[in-house]
Amino acid sequence: MRYRYSTMGRGHSTVKTIPIQSLSKRTILLVAAGLALLGIVLGTIGGLWLFNVYSFVQTAERTEGTVVAIGENRNAKGDRVKYPVIEFTDQQGQQREFKARSGSDSSGYSVGNKVQILYDRDRPDSASLDSWVSLYLGPLVFIALAAGFLFFGIMFFITGLGKAKNREDDEEGQNSEEEPMVP
């Protein structure tokens, strides 16, 4: 297995590959630990976020809202993202309005659509669409990334230490052939 890195210099770039066999055990352990640690951090964030969403869903008030407008923003790439602006009436009879947290390039909503929403009765401004994407997509992306980093950290550790062990065995074999044992 080879790992690639590039160097930049005076208008050109050079890509070099490093065979994993040439990495020291310490380097392998540090890279594997870094990947695993990143996985643990992302998993913790995703897990806590998912727990908060679950707690919110269990205690939130459910009601119907009406799409009163389609908002538009630009994402980091400059593409248009459309999202619904929703109005609902809370338990105290107050009209509330919020922007959905998720959007897309073509809103699946039209002004006048009725939608299910959830809100915290103590903080009615923290409303959310009662949809899988709005509630669960964010935390599950973090958990999936965490699983990926953990997997690659473990695989790097296993393959790297195996390759380093084989290199050490080869070096020991070469040393023992050069120096005959004296009885």
N, C-alpha and C positions, 0 to 999 in steps of 0.2 A: 504494500500500500504506500502511496506517495502523497505528500501534502505539498500544495503549490503556494508560492508567495511571489510577489512582484516587487521590483525596485524601480523607482522613477529616477531618471537622470537626463539632463540636457536634451529634452525633446524626444526621448525615446524611453520605452519601458522594456524591461527584461523580466521574463517569467522563468523562475527556477523551480525545480522540484527537489524536495528533500525526501529521501527514502526513510520510512519510519524506522528501519533497522538502525539508522545512524543517530537516532535520538536517545539520550540517556534515560535511565529509569526515572530519574528525578524530573526531567522535562515531561515525560509521559504522565507521571503522577500529577504534576501541576496542571497540565492541560486537561486531563480527565477530571480532576477535582474541580477545576474552574467550570467546565461544562456541567458537571453534576450540581455544583453550587448554584449556577444560574438556573438550572432546572428546578432546584428546590425553592429558590426565591420566587420564580414565576409561578410554580405550583402553589406556594403559600398565598401569593397575591390572588391567584385565580380561585383557590379554595375559599379564602375569606370573602371575596367578592360574591362567589356563588352562594355561600352561607347567608350573606346579607340580602341577596336577592330572594332566596328561599324564605327568610324571615319576613321580608317585606310582603311577599305574596301571601303568606299565611295570615298576616295581620291587617293587610290593606283593605280599604273599602272598595268595592266594585260598583261601578256605575257606567252609564252610557254617556258618551260625549259626542259632539258634532264637529266635523271638520269645517272650520270657518274660513280657512285660507290655506294656500300652499306656499310655504316659505321656500326661499332659495339661497343657497350659499355656494361658495367655491371650495373644493377640497385642495389639498396641497399641490396636486398636479394642475390645478386651474379648471378642472371639470365642474360643471354645475351639479349640485346635489339638491334634490327637492325633498321636502319633509312636510308633513301635515301640521297645521296649527289647530289645536283642538280646544273647544270650549265645553265646560261641564258645570253642573251645579253641585256644590258640596252638601254635606248633611245639614249645615246651618242655613242653607238656601242662598249662599253667595255664589255668584257667577265667577268662575275661574277660567283662565286660559293658559295653555302651555304649548311649547314647541316639542314635538317628538324628538327623542334622542337619536333616532336612526332615520336615515333617508337613502335615496337612491337617485340614479340619473333620470328615472322616469317614475314619478310618484304613482303608486297604485291607488291613491286616494283622490277623491274629487270633493269639491266644496259641497257640503250638505250630507256627506256620508256619515252614517252612525257607526261609532266604534266603541269597543269595550275598553275601559281604562281602569287603572288601579291608583289609589292615592292614600297617603297616610293621613288619618283623620286629625292628627296633631299638627301635621305640616302639609296641608292640602296643595301647596305649591310644588311638592315633590311627586307630581303625578307622572304616570308612565302608561304607554299603550300596553294593553294586556295581550302581548304577542310574544312568541318564542324568541324572535330576533331581538326585539327591544329588551327583553329581560335576560336571556341566557347566552346569547352569542358572544358577548365580550368575555365573560368569565371562562367559557368553554374554549375560546381561542387561547387564553393564557394557559389553561390546563393542557391543551394539546401541544403548545410550544414547550411547556415544562416537560412533558413526556418525551418529546423529541430530543431536547437537550440532555435529559437523563439517559436516554437510550444511546445517544452518540457518545456521551461521556463514559458510559460503561463499556461500549464497544471499543472505544479508543484505548481504554485501560486494558481490556482483555487482549486485543490484538497487539497493542504496543508492548505490553510486558512479555507476551509470547515471543514477539520478534526480538526484543532485547535479550531475552533468555537464550534464544537460539544463537544470537550474535556472541554472547558470552561463552556458550558451549563451544562454538566454533573457534573462538580465540583461545580457550583453554586447550582444545584439541591440538591447535597449531603449536602452542607452547610446549605441550608434553611430547610432541614429535621431535622438537628441536633439542630437548634436553633428555638424553637417555638416563634412566635410573641406574644408580650404582648399587650393587648388592652389598 
